[in-house]
Amino acid sequence: MRYVDEQMDRQSSVQILTDRRNERLLESWCAARFSLGYGAHIDACRVEIEEEDKQRDYDFYLLTDEHRFPFQLVEVMDKGRRRGDEYKKKAREGVLEDRHSMPLVSLANGIERIREVLNKKVKKNYASPEGLHLLLYININVGGLQWNALNKELSVISSTFGSVWAVMDRMFTCIYSGSAWEQREGWMEIPA
């Protein structure tokens, strides 16, 4: 995590979120946040990310003492929003909207947006989706994203994959555990 923080500190928010060359850095940040939470609540782990993005089905590996799990990071954003739009606006106009001051998305609409993103992944017809684990980066302003609702509404579509996890800035959860993990209920805090 220290390396990722150092790399992010060297650039402005505008550069990080608008320059496609920083995509691996953002993937690294999400994977690092996930591994911090996983290590604190589930098992000792580390993350392996290749420096060069060779467009494989996976973005990183979660490594434990006994397993090597391939994970793909999937960002969930508001429908129609594109990464960094608000930062491009800042660069042009000097105005940055605070994402947290924008209207909250309802629980139902948040779950529907996550379902749409998962459906896109299912339609990609990966060669071995049951061996691929998804990490959803929830980048929408949704209020009260309850684990019970996520699990109930998304476990069937999630079962296409080995497991489906979600991460936000300070919290993470397992929506669908597959056969590799015991199902854990609720959101877990990611240590600082």
Z-matrix of the N, CA and C atoms (Angstrom, degrees):
N
C 1 1.446
C 2 1.527 1 110.13
N 3 1.320 2 116.68 1 -34.35
C 4 1.459 3 120.13 2 -179.39
C 5 1.530 4 110.56 3 -59.72
N 6 1.342 5 116.87 4 -44.24
C 7 1.466 6 120.84 5 179.68
C 8 1.527 7 110.72 6 -59.97
N 9 1.319 8 116.53 7 -45.87
C 10 1.466 9 120.89 8 -179.46
C 11 1.525 10 109.81 9 -61.96
N 12 1.336 11 117.06 10 -45.89
C 13 1.466 12 120.59 11 178.76
C 14 1.528 13 111.32 12 -59.50
N 15 1.335 14 117.29 13 -42.55
C 16 1.464 15 120.87 14 179.16
C 17 1.524 16 111.13 15 -62.31
N 18 1.326 17 116.70 16 -43.18
C 19 1.466 18 120.39 17 179.82
C 20 1.529 19 110.95 18 -65.35
N 21 1.318 20 116.89 19 -39.22
C 22 1.463 21 120.46 20 -179.74
C 23 1.524 22 110.98 21 -70.37
N 24 1.326 23 117.01 22 -34.48
C 25 1.466 24 120.38 23 179.24
C 26 1.525 25 112.35 24 -66.27
N 27 1.321 26 117.93 25 -22.43
C 28 1.466 27 122.01 26 -177.50
C 29 1.530 28 112.74 27 -78.70
N 30 1.326 29 117.01 28 -8.93
C 31 1.460 30 120.09 29 -175.24
C 32 1.522 31 109.90 30 -129.75
N 33 1.317 32 115.49 31 159.66
C 34 1.464 33 119.46 32 175.75
C 35 1.522 34 109.52 33 -78.90
N 36 1.322 35 115.72 34 161.78
C 37 1.467 36 120.51 35 176.27
C 38 1.521 37 110.79 36 -57.96
N 39 1.341 38 115.75 37 -37.51
C 40 1.465 39 119.66 38 179.53
C 41 1.522 40 110.05 39 -60.77
N 42 1.339 41 117.39 40 -46.51
C 43 1.461 42 120.40 41 179.76
C 44 1.520 43 111.74 42 -63.63
N 45 1.315 44 116.63 43 -44.52
C 46 1.462 45 120.72 44 -177.26
C 47 1.525 46 111.20 45 -60.87
N 48 1.327 47 116.36 46 -42.34
C 49 1.465 48 119.47 47 -172.45
C 50 1.517 49 114.77 48 -94.20
N 51 1.314 50 118.44 49 -9.55
C 52 1.459 51 118.60 50 -178.53
C 53 1.519 52 114.08 51 -115.89
N 54 1.311 53 117.40 52 -19.06
C 55 1.461 54 120.67 53 -178.04
C 56 1.529 55 109.27 54 -91.17
N 57 1.313 56 116.59 55 115.89
C 58 1.464 57 121.78 56 -176.83
C 59 1.533 58 112.30 57 -57.18
N 60 1.317 59 116.91 58 -25.95
C 61 1.467 60 119.96 59 178.68
C 62 1.526 61 112.13 60 -64.38
N 63 1.323 62 117.30 61 -15.13
C 64 1.461 63 121.26 62 -179.90
C 65 1.530 64 112.61 63 -94.48
N 66 1.316 65 117.98 64 6.27
C 67 1.457 66 120.81 65 -178.51
C 68 1.532 67 111.63 66 -57.93
N 69 1.315 68 117.86 67 -42.55
C 70 1.471 69 120.75 68 179.27
C 71 1.533 70 111.02 69 -64.79
N 72 1.321 71 116.63 70 -33.41
C 73 1.458 72 120.30 71 177.70
C 74 1.529 73 110.32 72 -64.08
N 75 1.324 74 117.01 73 -43.30
C 76 1.462 75 120.52 74 177.86
C 77 1.530 76 111.21 75 -66.19
N 78 1.325 77 116.82 76 -39.39
C 79 1.469 78 120.52 77 175.51
C 80 1.525 79 109.62 78 -61.67
N 81 1.316 80 116.28 79 -41.47
C 82 1.467 81 120.91 80 179.36
C 83 1.518 82 111.03 81 -63.61
N 84 1.330 83 116.76 82 -41.03
C 85 1.465 84 120.65 83 178.91
C 86 1.528 85 110.17 84 -61.23
N 87 1.326 86 117.33 85 -47.52
C 88 1.473 87 121.15 86 -179.87
C 89 1.529 88 110.79 87 -62.94
N 90 1.317 89 116.65 88 -45.31
C 91 1.466 90 120.40 89 179.55
C 92 1.528 91 110.60 90 -62.77
N 93 1.329 92 117.22 91 -39.64
C 94 1.459 93 120.92 92 179.34
C 95 1.529 94 111.00 93 -66.24
N 96 1.317 95 117.46 94 -43.21
C 97 1.476 96 120.72 95 177.49
C 98 1.526 97 110.19 96 -60.19
N 99 1.325 98 115.75 97 -45.43
C 100 1.466 99 121.15 98 179.25
C 101 1.528 100 110.58 99 -60.47
N 102 1.321 101 117.11 100 -46.09
C 103 1.467 102 119.79 101 -177.34
C 104 1.528 103 111.74 102 -67.08
N 105 1.329 104 118.16 103 -33.20
C 106 1.464 105 120.48 104 176.02
C 107 1.531 106 110.42 105 -61.68
N 108 1.338 107 115.92 106 -45.96
C 109 1.458 108 120.03 107 178.80
C 110 1.512 109 112.06 108 -67.09
N 111 1.327 110 116.17 109 -44.98
C 112 1.463 111 121.49 110 179.81
C 113 1.527 112 110.24 111 -59.24
N 114 1.307 113 116.30 112 -46.22
C 115 1.456 114 120.89 113 -179.64
C 116 1.524 115 112.74 114 -64.35
N 117 1.316 116 117.41 115 -33.10
C 118 1.460 117 121.00 116 -179.40
C 119 1.529 118 112.65 117 -77.39
N 120 1.331 119 117.47 118 -30.28
C 121 1.463 120 120.19 119 -171.29
C 122 1.531 121 115.18 120 -114.73
N 123 1.322 122 117.72 121 -20.94
C 124 1.465 123 118.54 122 -171.55
C 125 1.522 124 112.66 123 -120.84
N 126 1.322 125 116.95 124 -61.36
C 127 1.463 126 119.95 125 -175.99
C 128 1.524 127 108.63 126 -163.84
N 129 1.310 128 115.99 127 155.90
C 130 1.461 129 120.00 128 174.46
C 131 1.523 130 108.47 129 -60.60
N 132 1.315 131 116.08 130 139.45
C 133 1.468 132 119.58 131 -178.38
C 134 1.516 133 109.75 132 -156.28
N 135 1.301 134 113.84 133 171.05
C 136 1.461 135 121.83 134 168.52
C 137 1.516 136 107.39 135 -146.68
N 138 1.295 137 115.76 136 167.40
C 139 1.460 138 121.72 137 -177.56
C 140 1.517 139 108.91 138 -118.32
N 141 1.314 140 115.75 139 138.26
C 142 1.459 141 121.79 140 176.89
C 143 1.526 142 108.03 141 -117.22
N 144 1.329 143 115.30 142 119.61
C 145 1.463 144 121.51 143 179.52
C 146 1.515 145 107.86 144 -127.03
N 147 1.295 146 115.96 145 126.88
C 148 1.459 147 119.39 146 178.15
C 149 1.522 148 108.89 147 -76.77
N 150 1.313 149 116.16 148 138.95
C 151 1.458 150 119.71 149 -178.14
C 152 1.518 151 112.21 150 -63.94
N 153 1.307 152 116.40 151 -38.53
C 154 1.458 153 120.85 152 -179.53
C 155 1.525 154 109.39 153 -93.54
N 156 1.319 155 116.52 154 128.78
C 157 1.463 156 121.68 155 -179.97
C 158 1.525 157 108.35 156 -86.29
N 159 1.318 158 116.32 157 107.33
C 160 1.463 159 120.89 158 -177.12
C 161 1.527 160 112.59 159 -98.88
N 162 1.341 161 116.51 160 17.76
C 163 1.471 162 122.60 161 176.35
C 164 1.528 163 112.58 162 53.74
N 165 1.305 164 115.68 163 53.08
C 166 1.455 165 121.47 164 173.94
C 167 1.525 166 108.01 165 -90.29
N 168 1.331 167 115.68 166 176.90
C 169 1.459 168 119.49 167 176.72
C 170 1.522 169 111.67 168 -66.87
N 171 1.316 170 118.02 169 -26.27
C 172 1.463 171 121.53 170 -177.81
C 173 1.533 172 109.94 171 -109.60
N 174 1.342 173 114.59 172 157.25
C 175 1.464 174 121.08 173 177.29
C 176 1.530 175 112.27 174 -106.98
N 177 1.344 176 116.22 175 -28.32
C 178 1.454 177 119.99 176 179.90
C 179 1.526 178 109.13 177 -158.05
N 180 1.319 179 114.96 178 166.70
C 181 1.461 180 121.45 179 173.81
C 182 1.516 181 108.78 180 -111.57
N 183 1.338 182 115.82 181 138.19
C 184 1.443 183 121.88 182 167.65
C 185 1.523 184 105.64 183 -97.52
N 186 1.328 185 116.30 184 119.86
C 187 1.459 186 121.50 185 -176.04
C 188 1.522 187 110.24 186 -108.84
N 189 1.332 188 115.60 187 127.47
C 190 1.459 189 121.66 188 171.61
C 191 1.521 190 106.40 189 -116.52
N 192 1.323 191 117.19 190 -178.89
C 193 1.466 192 119.50 191 179.00
C 194 1.523 193 111.98 192 -61.14
N 195 1.319 194 116.86 193 -29.94
C 196 1.459 195 120.49 194 -173.36
C 197 1.524 196 115.02 195 -112.32
N 198 1.330 197 118.50 196 -15.14
C 199 1.466 198 119.70 197 -172.25
C 200 1.522 199 112.48 198 -137.32
N 201 1.307 200 113.51 199 160.03
C 202 1.466 201 123.11 200 173.80
C 203 1.524 202 106.28 201 -131.90
N 204 1.335 203 116.35 202 102.94
C 205 1.460 204 122.20 203 -174.29
C 206 1.527 205 110.78 204 -100.91
N 207 1.345 206 118.62 205 121.44
C 208 1.464 207 120.12 206 175.55
C 209 1.534 208 110.47 207 -79.07
N 210 1.321 209 116.10 208 127.89
C 211 1.465 210 122.42 209 -179.41
C 212 1.521 211 110.85 210 -118.95
N 213 1.312 212 114.80 211 142.62
C 214 1.455 213 121.15 212 170.53
C 215 1.516 214 107.37 213 -113.13
N 216 1.322 215 116.30 214 131.47
C 217 1.459 216 121.55 215 176.58
C 218 1.522 217 108.98 216 -86.44
N 219 1.322 218 115.77 217 133.62
C 220 1.458 219 121.46 218 179.53
C 221 1.522 220 107.60 219 -130.92
N 222 1.314 221 116.58 220 118.69
C 223 1.460 222 119.89 221 179.93
C 224 1.522 223 110.05 222 -86.95
N 225 1.329 224 115.80 223 133.97
C 226 1.460 225 122.40 224 177.00
C 227 1.519 226 107.22 225 -110.07
N 228 1.332 227 115.76 226 112.97
C 229 1.460 228 121.50 227 179.52
C 230 1.523 229 108.98 228 -121.32
N 231 1.333 230 115.25 229 166.98
C 232 1.459 231 120.16 230 175.28
C 233 1.526 232 109.30 231 -55.77
N 234 1.324 233 116.21 232 143.09
C 235 1.454 234 120.42 233 179.61
C 236 1.533 235 109.44 234 -57.98
N 237 1.314 236 115.23 235 131.89
C 238 1.458 237 120.59 236 179.26
C 239 1.519 238 114.50 237 86.33
N 240 1.311 239 117.92 238 -13.70
C 241 1.463 240 120.86 239 178.39
C 242 1.517 241 109.28 240 -82.35
N 243 1.310 242 115.71 241 140.22
C 244 1.458 243 120.58 242 176.21
C 245 1.513 244 108.42 243 -115.98
N 246 1.330 245 114.99 244 146.08
C 247 1.461 246 120.91 245 -177.60
C 248 1.524 247 110.73 246 -50.82
N 249 1.307 248 114.77 247 128.41
C 250 1.452 249 120.54 248 171.60
C 251 1.510 250 116.34 249 80.73
N 252 1.342 251 118.46 250 3.26
C 253 1.466 252 119.21 251 -178.57
C 254 1.526 253 112.25 252 -53.95
N 255 1.355 254 115.92 253 -44.89
C 256 1.463 255 118.62 254 -177.52
C 257 1.530 256 111.31 255 -67.23
N 258 1.346 257 117.53 256 -27.88
C 259 1.459 258 120.16 257 178.33
C 260 1.531 259 111.24 258 -77.83
N 261 1.325 260 116.66 259 -33.04
C 262 1.466 261 119.33 260 174.67
C 263 1.520 262 109.64 261 -64.85
N 264 1.335 263 116.10 262 -38.52
C 265 1.461 264 120.50 263 177.50
C 266 1.530 265 109.67 264 -62.20
N 267 1.330 266 116.24 265 -41.91
C 268 1.468 267 120.21 266 178.29
C 269 1.520 268 110.05 267 -60.32
N 270 1.321 269 116.89 268 -43.37
C 271 1.458 270 120.77 269 -179.32
C 272 1.531 271 110.96 270 -61.88
N 273 1.339 272 116.16 271 -38.20
C 274 1.473 273 120.60 272 -179.17
C 275 1.523 274 112.41 273 -78.42
N 276 1.349 275 116.09 274 -46.05
C 277 1.461 276 120.68 275 -168.90
C 278 1.525 277 114.46 276 -112.99
N 279 1.321 278 116.99 277 -6.67
C 280 1.456 279 119.46 278 -177.76
C 281 1.520 280 113.45 279 73.46
N 282 1.353 281 117.47 280 20.45
C 283 1.461 282 121.95 281 -178.31
C 284 1.519 283 108.83 282 -122.02
N 285 1.322 284 116.19 283 128.17
C 286 1.458 285 120.15 284 176.97
C 287 1.519 286 108.92 285 -121.72
N 288 1.339 287 115.75 286 117.05
C 289 1.453 288 120.17 287 176.59
C 290 1.519 289 109.04 288 -75.20
N 291 1.308 290 116.69 289 136.17
C 292 1.460 291 121.58 290 175.16
C 293 1.523 292 107.72 291 -79.52
N 294 1.328 293 117.37 292 115.70
C 295 1.477 294 121.51 293 -178.48
C 296 1.521 295 111.28 294 -56.50
N 297 1.342 296 117.86 295 -32.05
C 298 1.455 297 120.40 296 -177.16
C 299 1.527 298 112.51 297 -77.79
N 300 1.330 299 117.21 298 -15.44
C 301 1.461 300 119.41 299 177.49
C 302 1.524 301 110.89 300 -90.29
N 303 1.310 302 117.86 301 -7.99
C 304 1.457 303 121.02 302 177.42
C 305 1.529 304 109.14 303 -72.90
N 306 1.315 305 117.72 304 158.07
C 307 1.465 306 120.11 305 -178.75
C 308 1.523 307 111.49 306 -58.23
N 309 1.330 308 114.63 307 141.49
C 310 1.457 309 120.26 308 178.26
C 311 1.526 310 110.61 309 -70.54
N 312 1.310 311 115.56 310 142.76
C 313 1.453 312 122.23 311 172.39
C 314 1.529 313 105.85 312 -84.48
N 315 1.322 314 117.41 313 137.44
C 316 1.465 315 119.67 314 179.96
C 317 1.523 316 110.44 315 -66.84
N 318 1.319 317 116.07 316 160.55
C 319 1.462 318 121.27 317 177.68
C 320 1.521 319 110.57 318 -56.07
N 321 1.338 320 117.21 319 -46.61
C 322 1.470 321 121.08 320 -179.07
C 323 1.522 322 111.09 321 -61.24
N 324 1.335 323 117.15 322 -43.70
C 325 1.470 324 120.10 323 179.96
C 326 1.522 325 111.30 324 -69.98
N 327 1.330 326 117.99 325 -34.66
C 328 1.458 327 121.29 326 176.65
C 329 1.520 328 111.10 327 -63.92
N 330 1.327 329 116.24 328 -45.25
C 331 1.464 330 120.31 329 178.87
C 332 1.527 331 110.33 330 -65.55
N 333 1.327 332 117.10 331 -40.07
C 334 1.466 333 119.72 332 178.51
C 335 1.527 334 110.92 333 -62.77
N 336 1.328 335 117.14 334 -38.95
C 337 1.473 336 120.38 335 178.71
C 338 1.533 337 110.24 336 -65.23
N 339 1.325 338 117.13 337 -41.26
C 340 1.463 339 120.51 338 177.70
C 341 1.526 340 109.84 339 -63.88
N 342 1.336 341 116.70 340 -41.29
C 343 1.468 342 120.85 341 178.58
C 344 1.536 343 110.75 342 -60.98
N 345 1.331 344 117.28 343 -42.21
C 346 1.471 345 120.77 344 178.29
C 347 1.523 346 111.09 345 -59.61
N 348 1.327 347 116.42 346 -43.52
C 349 1.469 348 121.07 347 179.59
C 350 1.524 349 109.98 348 -64.66
N 351 1.340 350 117.47 349 -43.88
C 352 1.467 351 120.78 350 178.12
C 353 1.526 352 111.29 351 -63.52
N 354 1.325 353 116.98 352 -39.95
C 355 1.472 354 120.04 353 177.93
C 356 1.525 355 111.36 354 -59.45
N 357 1.322 356 117.01 355 -40.80
C 358 1.468 357 120.07 356 177.14
C 359 1.523 358 110.81 357 -59.76
N 360 1.330 359 116.08 358 -40.31
C 361 1.466 360 120.00 359 179.29
C 362 1.526 361 111.18 360 -67.29
N 363 1.316 362 117.92 361 -40.43
C 364 1.465 363 121.57 362 178.31
C 365 1.528 364 110.03 363 -61.53
N 366 1.329 365 117.00 364 -41.22
C 367 1.468 366 121.69 365 -177.58
C 368 1.526 367 113.10 366 -69.48
N 369 1.321 368 117.93 367 -12.57
C 370 1.469 369 120.41 368 178.63
C 371 1.519 370 112.15 369 -72.49
N 372 1.329 371 117.44 370 -13.98
C 373 1.469 372 121.56 371 177.47
C 374 1.529 373 113.09 372 51.69
N 375 1.317 374 116.24 373 58.96
C 376 1.453 375 120.96 374 176.38
C 377 1.523 376 109.41 375 -61.60
N 378 1.320 377 117.05 376 150.68
C 379 1.466 378 121.68 377 -178.05
C 380 1.528 379 111.56 378 -60.07
N 381 1.324 380 117.91 379 -42.35
C 382 1.472 381 121.78 380 -179.36
C 383 1.529 382 109.85 381 -136.43
N 384 1.330 383 118.42 382 70.00
C 385 1.464 384 119.41 383 -176.41
C 386 1.526 385 113.41 384 -62.63
N 387 1.342 386 116.75 385 -27.16
C 388 1.466 387 119.46 386 -179.67
C 389 1.527 388 112.02 387 -67.73
N 390 1.314 389 118.20 388 -16.23
C 391 1.458 390 122.41 389 177.21
C 392 1.518 391 112.96 390 -99.74
N 393 1.327 392 116.83 391 -2.82
C 394 1.458 393 122.10 392 -179.24
C 395 1.525 394 108.89 393 -102.00
N 396 1.311 395 116.27 394 132.56
C 397 1.462 396 122.31 395 -179.76
C 398 1.522 397 107.68 396 -108.12
N 399 1.330 398 116.94 397 138.38
C 400 1.460 399 121.13 398 -179.03
C 401 1.520 400 110.92 399 -105.79
N 402 1.318 401 115.56 400 138.86
C 403 1.450 402 122.51 401 170.06
C 404 1.519 403 106.83 402 -116.20
N 405 1.312 404 116.69 403 111.95
C 406 1.460 405 122.15 404 179.23
C 407 1.521 406 109.14 405 -88.44
N 408 1.314 407 116.26 406 122.92
C 409 1.459 408 120.57 407 173.53
C 410 1.520 409 106.20 408 -92.93
N 411 1.334 410 116.47 409 107.11
C 412 1.460 411 121.79 410 -176.41
C 413 1.527 412 108.07 411 -81.07
N 414 1.318 413 116.56 412 101.60
C 415 1.451 414 123.54 413 -177.12
C 416 1.527 415 109.39 414 -115.80
N 417 1.336 416 114.85 415 49.32
C 418 1.462 417 121.57 416 174.93
C 419 1.524 418 107.65 417 -129.36
N 420 1.297 419 116.84 418 153.98
C 421 1.457 420 122.24 419 -179.18
C 422 1.529 421 108.42 420 -90.51
N 423 1.327 422 114.90 421 78.76
C 424 1.462 423 120.28 422 -177.06
C 425 1.526 424 108.89 423 -109.06
N 426 1.306 425 115.17 424 135.22
C 427 1.459 426 120.04 425 -179.42
C 428 1.514 427 111.73 426 -93.11
N 429 1.318 428 116.57 427 136.79
C 430 1.456 429 121.87 428 173.44
C 431 1.513 430 114.45 429 60.95
N 432 1.307 431 117.60 430 49.30
C 433 1.466 432 121.90 431 -179.94
C 434 1.527 433 108.24 432 -74.24
N 435 1.317 434 115.20 433 88.09
C 436 1.457 435 122.12 434 -172.77
C 437 1.518 436 111.58 435 -78.93
N 438 1.347 437 115.39 436 136.13
C 439 1.451 438 120.91 437 -179.20
C 440 1.527 439 111.36 438 -60.52
N 441 1.329 440 118.64 439 -44.22
C 442 1.469 441 121.12 440 -178.53
C 443 1.520 442 111.60 441 -56.17
N 444 1.323 443 116.54 442 -42.68
C 445 1.463 444 120.71 443 179.78
C 446 1.523 445 110.62 444 -68.11
N 447 1.331 446 117.24 445 -42.38
C 448 1.461 447 120.52 446 177.87
C 449 1.526 448 110.87 447 -58.92
N 450 1.323 449 116.22 448 -49.80
C 451 1.453 450 120.93 449 -177.84
C 452 1.530 451 111.23 450 -62.92
N 453 1.316 452 116.85 451 -45.58
C 454 1.467 453 121.32 452 -178.33
C 455 1.531 454 111.52 453 -63.41
N 456 1.309 455 116.41 454 -46.13
C 457 1.465 456 121.00 455 -173.61
C 458 1.528 457 113.80 456 -82.07
N 459 1.334 458 117.88 457 -22.85
C 460 1.465 459 119.59 458 -171.03
C 461 1.525 460 114.75 459 -118.47
N 462 1.325 461 118.89 460 -4.64
C 463 1.473 462 119.04 461 -174.41
C 464 1.523 463 112.48 462 -67.06
N 465 1.331 464 119.14 463 -33.73
C 466 1.468 465 120.18 464 -179.01
C 467 1.527 466 110.02 465 -66.59
N 468 1.317 467 117.99 466 -51.98
C 469 1.471 468 119.85 467 -179.93
C 470 1.524 469 110.40 468 -66.24
N 471 1.340 470 116.99 469 -33.53
C 472 1.463 471 120.56 470 -179.95
C 473 1.515 472 112.19 471 -67.02
N 474 1.321 473 117.58 472 -25.09
C 475 1.469 474 121.20 473 -176.14
C 476 1.521 475 113.14 474 -67.07
N 477 1.319 476 117.67 475 -7.38
C 478 1.463 477 121.53 476 172.60
C 479 1.527 478 110.54 477 -63.88
N 480 1.333 479 115.78 478 -28.35
C 481 1.462 480 121.97 479 -173.64
C 482 1.520 481 111.34 480 -106.56
N 483 1.325 482 115.74 481 167.39
C 484 1.457 483 120.91 482 179.16
C 485 1.515 484 111.96 483 -60.42
N 486 1.316 485 117.05 484 -40.13
C 487 1.456 486 124.08 485 174.72
C 488 1.527 487 107.31 486 -167.04
N 489 1.325 488 115.84 487 162.05
C 490 1.463 489 120.93 488 176.37
C 491 1.521 490 107.84 489 -135.06
N 492 1.309 491 114.87 490 123.05
C 493 1.460 492 123.62 491 179.54
C 494 1.519 493 108.64 492 -117.89
N 495 1.322 494 116.74 493 160.81
C 496 1.465 495 121.47 494 176.25
C 497 1.520 496 108.40 495 -133.10
N 498 1.320 497 115.23 496 144.37
C 499 1.464 498 121.07 497 178.63
C 500 1.522 499 108.79 498 -134.63
N 501 1.320 500 114.63 499 140.09
C 502 1.458 501 122.34 500 170.03
C 503 1.525 502 105.10 501 -123.43
N 504 1.280 503 117.78 502 -174.13
C 505 1.460 504 120.49 503 -175.38
C 506 1.531 505 112.50 504 -54.98
N 507 1.327 506 117.45 505 -46.73
C 508 1.468 507 120.08 506 -173.42
C 509 1.520 508 114.41 507 -119.83
N 510 1.315 509 117.72 508 2.17
C 511 1.462 510 120.96 509 -175.93
C 512 1.525 511 110.19 510 -138.10
N 513 1.358 512 115.21 511 155.48
C 514 1.457 513 119.70 512 172.37
C 515 1.522 514 108.44 513 -146.50
N 516 1.328 515 115.80 514 162.00
C 517 1.453 516 120.97 515 179.22
C 518 1.520 517 110.58 516 -154.94
N 519 1.307 518 114.76 517 163.28
C 520 1.460 519 121.45 518 173.48
C 521 1.523 520 107.36 519 -107.07
N 522 1.323 521 117.21 520 112.82
C 523 1.460 522 121.79 521 179.52
C 524 1.522 523 110.06 522 -77.31
N 525 1.324 524 115.17 523 -42.07
C 526 1.472 525 121.60 524 -179.75
C 527 1.519 526 107.58 525 -141.88
N 528 1.338 527 116.86 526 122.24
C 529 1.462 528 120.35 527 -172.59
C 530 1.522 529 114.52 528 -90.29
N 531 1.329 530 118.23 529 -15.79
C 532 1.458 531 119.15 530 -176.89
C 533 1.522 532 110.20 531 61.00
N 534 1.317 533 116.64 532 -155.46
C 535 1.462 534 120.40 533 -177.89
C 536 1.527 535 112.69 534 -94.36
N 537 1.321 536 117.50 535 -7.61
C 538 1.471 537 120.75 536 -175.49
C 539 1.531 538 113.06 537 -81.04
N 540 1.325 539 118.07 538 -24.71
C 541 1.458 540 122.16 539 -175.55
C 542 1.518 541 110.50 540 -132.40
N 543 1.320 542 115.56 541 157.80
C 544 1.456 543 120.71 542 167.03
C 545 1.524 544 106.18 543 -76.63
N 546 1.327 545 117.13 544 140.68
C 547 1.458 546 119.42 545 179.82
C 548 1.526 547 110.00 546 -66.39
N 549 1.297 548 115.75 547 129.56
C 550 1.458 549 121.92 548 176.38
C 551 1.513 550 107.62 549 -108.91
N 552 1.303 551 115.77 550 136.02
C 553 1.456 552 120.67 551 -178.48
C 554 1.519 553 110.85 552 -99.36
N 555 1.289 554 115.25 553 141.89
C 556 1.464 555 121.62 554 173.77
C 557 1.523 556 113.27 555 90.02
N 558 1.318 557 112.95 556 172.35
C 559 1.446 558 122.50 557 177.48
C 560 1.521 559 109.02 558 -88.55
N 561 1.310 560 116.97 559 144.07
C 562 1.449 561 122.75 560 178.93
C 563 1.529 562 108.72 561 -118.76
N 564 1.325 563 115.15 562 141.11
C 565 1.461 564 120.38 563 -177.79
C 566 1.515 565 111.48 564 -78.70
N 567 1.319 566 115.35 565 137.92
C 568 1.461 567 121.75 566 175.78
C 569 1.529 568 107.33 567 -90.84
N 570 1.336 569 117.33 568 123.25
C 571 1.470 570 118.73 569 -179.20
C 572 1.529 571 111.70 570 -64.26
N 573 1.318 572 114.46 571 152.93
C 574 1.477 573 120.64 572 -179.74
C 575 1.507 574 110.85 573 -70.45
